């Protein structure tokens, strides 16, 4: 397969113009992969640490400390949800206080979608790369037949360059697509586990708030 094109750079050059979008797709895919790995690894640790600290504060009814903790951890899904609950429960308007659970649930749905940031890129790359490689295959075969028509002769030596280019583009498209599919499925599974964890932690916060909010500012008669 490699022959004289032993380096990856040589293979890319030999693959023709269709290798340009494939290389771009590959670079974008790997950028998303590394970003999501870093984000999800950090998120798992922060969710556990925040949940433990926030639960202790809620059980002791240290509302000001809990609000401060939520502000310090801005951007963390559970911190955003707990802050939403505390803001609603501490509101002067009775309608805002009585619908605090609905507000938290709406906010949770939004945050769930934000956790899927950039995953659509992997899905798109996984779907498009094989077709880009196929386009390179077609271009390579057309070049092979064009060379045959120009020289007025057939044989392997005439069509070898075009066929070789077609095979390189096809292989590259498949490789890029496989990497993107595997990463997309892995991150999708990880995302689902985070959605469940956030839901469980939020419900635990809600249980405490529903049974012990009499001292919250704005909830006193």
C-alpha positions in Angstrom: 0.0 0.0 0.0 2.8 2.4 0.9 5.5 1.7 -1.6 7.6 4.7 -2.1 5.1 6.9 -0.2 6.4 5.8 3.2 5.6 8.9 5.2 2.2 10.2 6.2 3.0 13.5 4.5 3.8 11.7 1.2 0.5 9.8 1.5 -1.4 13.0 2.0 0.3 14.6 -1.0 -0.4 11.5 -3.1 -4.0 11.4 -2.2 -4.8 14.5 -4.2 -7.0 17.5 -3.5 -9.7 15.5 -1.7 -7.1 15.0 1.1 -7.4 18.6 2.0 -10.9 18.5 3.5 -10.1 15.1 5.0 -7.1 16.6 6.8 -9.2 19.5 8.0 -11.9 17.1 9.3 -9.3 15.1 11.1 -7.7 18.1 12.8 -11.1 19.4 13.9 -12.1 15.9 15.1 -9.0 15.5 17.2 -9.4 19.0 18.6 -12.9 18.2 19.7 -11.8 14.8 21.2 -9.0 16.4 23.3 -11.3 19.2 24.4 -14.1 16.9 25.5 -11.7 14.5 27.3 -10.4 17.4 29.3 -13.9 18.9 30.0 -15.5 15.6 31.0 -12.7 14.5 33.2 -12.7 17.9 35.0 -16.5 17.9 35.2 -16.7 14.5 36.9 -14.3 15.6 39.7 -16.0 19.0 40.2 -19.5 17.5 40.4 -18.5 15.2 43.2 -16.7 17.8 45.1 -19.4 20.4 44.8 -22.2 18.0 45.7 -20.5 17.0 48.9 -19.8 20.6 50.0 -23.3 21.8 49.0 -25.1 19.0 50.7 -23.3 19.8 54.0 -24.2 23.4 53.7 -27.9 22.7 52.9 -28.2 20.2 55.8 -26.9 22.9 58.2 -29.2 25.5 56.5 -26.2 27.8 55.8 -28.0 29.5 52.9 -25.6 32.4 52.5 -22.6 30.0 52.4 -24.4 27.8 49.9 -25.2 30.8 47.6 -21.6 31.9 47.8 -20.5 28.4 46.9 -22.7 28.4 43.9 -21.3 31.7 42.7 -17.7 30.5 43.1 -18.5 27.4 41.0 -20.3 29.3 38.3 -20.5 27.2 35.1 -20.9 23.9 36.9 -24.3 22.5 36.1 -25.3 21.5 39.6 -24.1 24.9 41.0 -26.2 26.7 38.3 -29.3 24.6 39.2 -28.9 25.0 43.0 -28.5 28.8 42.5 -31.7 28.9 40.4 -33.5 27.1 43.2 -32.3 29.4 45.9 -33.0 32.5 43.9 -36.5 31.4 43.2 -37.2 30.3 46.8 -35.8 33.6 48.1 -37.9 35.7 45.7 -40.5 38.1 47.0 -43.1 37.1 44.3 -45.1 34.2 45.5 -45.5 32.9 41.9 -41.7 32.6 41.6 -41.4 30.7 44.8 -44.2 28.2 44.1 -42.8 27.3 40.6 -39.1 26.9 41.6 -39.0 23.2 40.8 -40.3 23.9 37.3 -37.6 26.6 36.8 -34.9 24.2 38.0 -36.1 21.5 35.5 -36.1 23.9 32.6 -32.7 25.1 33.5 -31.5 21.5 33.8 -32.7 20.7 30.2 -30.8 23.6 28.9 -27.6 22.6 30.7 -27.9 19.1 29.4 -27.8 20.3 25.9 -24.8 22.6 26.7 -22.9 19.5 27.8 -23.1 18.1 24.3 -21.2 21.1 22.9 -19.1 20.2 19.8 -20.3 16.6 19.7 -22.3 17.4 16.6 -19.0 18.1 14.8 -17.8 14.5 15.4 -21.1 13.2 14.1 -20.9 15.3 11.0 -17.3 14.3 10.4 -18.2 10.6 10.8 -21.0 11.0 8.3 -19.2 13.1 5.7 -15.7 11.7 5.7 -16.5 8.4 3.8 -18.3 10.5 1.1 -15.3 12.8 0.8 -13.1 9.7 0.4 -15.5 8.3 -2.2 -15.2 11.6 -4.1 -11.5 11.2 -4.1 -11.9 7.6 -5.5 -14.1 8.9 -8.3 -11.6 11.7 -9.1 -8.7 9.2 -9.1 -10.5 6.8 -11.4 -11.4 9.6 -13.8 -7.8 10.6 -13.9 -6.8 7.1 -14.7 -9.2 6.8 -17.6 -8.2 10.3 -18.8 -4.6 9.2 -18.9 -5.6 6.1 -20.9 -7.5 8.3 -23.4 -4.6 10.8 -23.7 -2.0 8.1 -24.3 -4.3 5.9 -26.4 -3.1 2.8 -24.5 -4.1 0.8 -21.5 -2.2 -1.3 -19.0 -1.4 -1.1 -15.3 1.4 1.5 -15.7 -1.0 3.9 -17.3 -3.7 3.8 -14.7 -1.5 3.1 -11.6 -1.2 6.7 -10.5 -4.9 7.4 -10.7 -5.9 4.2 -9.0 -3.3 4.7 -6.3 -4.7 8.2 -5.6 -8.2 6.8 -5.4 -7.2 4.1 -2.9 -5.4 6.6 -0.6 -8.4 9.0 -0.5 -10.8 6.1 0.2 -8.6 4.7 3.0 -8.2 8.2 4.5 -11.9 8.9 4.5 -12.6 5.6 6.3 -9.9 6.1 8.9 -11.2 9.6 9.7 -14.8 8.4 9.9 -13.9 5.5 12.2 -12.1 7.7 14.7 -14.9 10.2 14.7 -17.6 7.5 15.2 -15.8 5.8 18.1 -15.2 9.1 19.8 -18.8 10.3 19.2 -20.2 7.1 20.7 -17.8 7.2 23.7 -18.7 10.8 24.5 -22.4 10.2 24.0 -22.2 7.5 26.6 -20.3 9.7 29.0 -22.8 12.5 28.4 -25.7 10.2 29.3 -24.0 9.3 32.6 -23.5 13.0 33.4 -27.1 13.8 32.7 -28.2 11.0 35.1 -25.7 12.1 37.8 -26.8 15.8 37.5 -30.5 14.7 37.8 -29.8 12.6 40.9 -27.8 15.3 42.6 -30.4 18.0 41.8 -33.2 15.8 43.2 -31.2 15.4 46.4 -30.8 19.2 46.6 -34.6 19.6 46.0 -35.5 17.2 48.7 -33.6 19.2 51.3 -34.9 22.5 50.0 -38.5 21.4 49.9 -38.3 20.4 53.6 -36.2 23.1 55.1 -36.6 26.5 53.4 -38.3 28.4 56.3 -35.1 30.4 57.0 -34.4 31.4 53.5 -34.6 35.2 52.9 -38.0 35.9 51.3 -39.8 32.8 52.6 -40.7 34.1 56.0 -44.3 35.1 56.5 
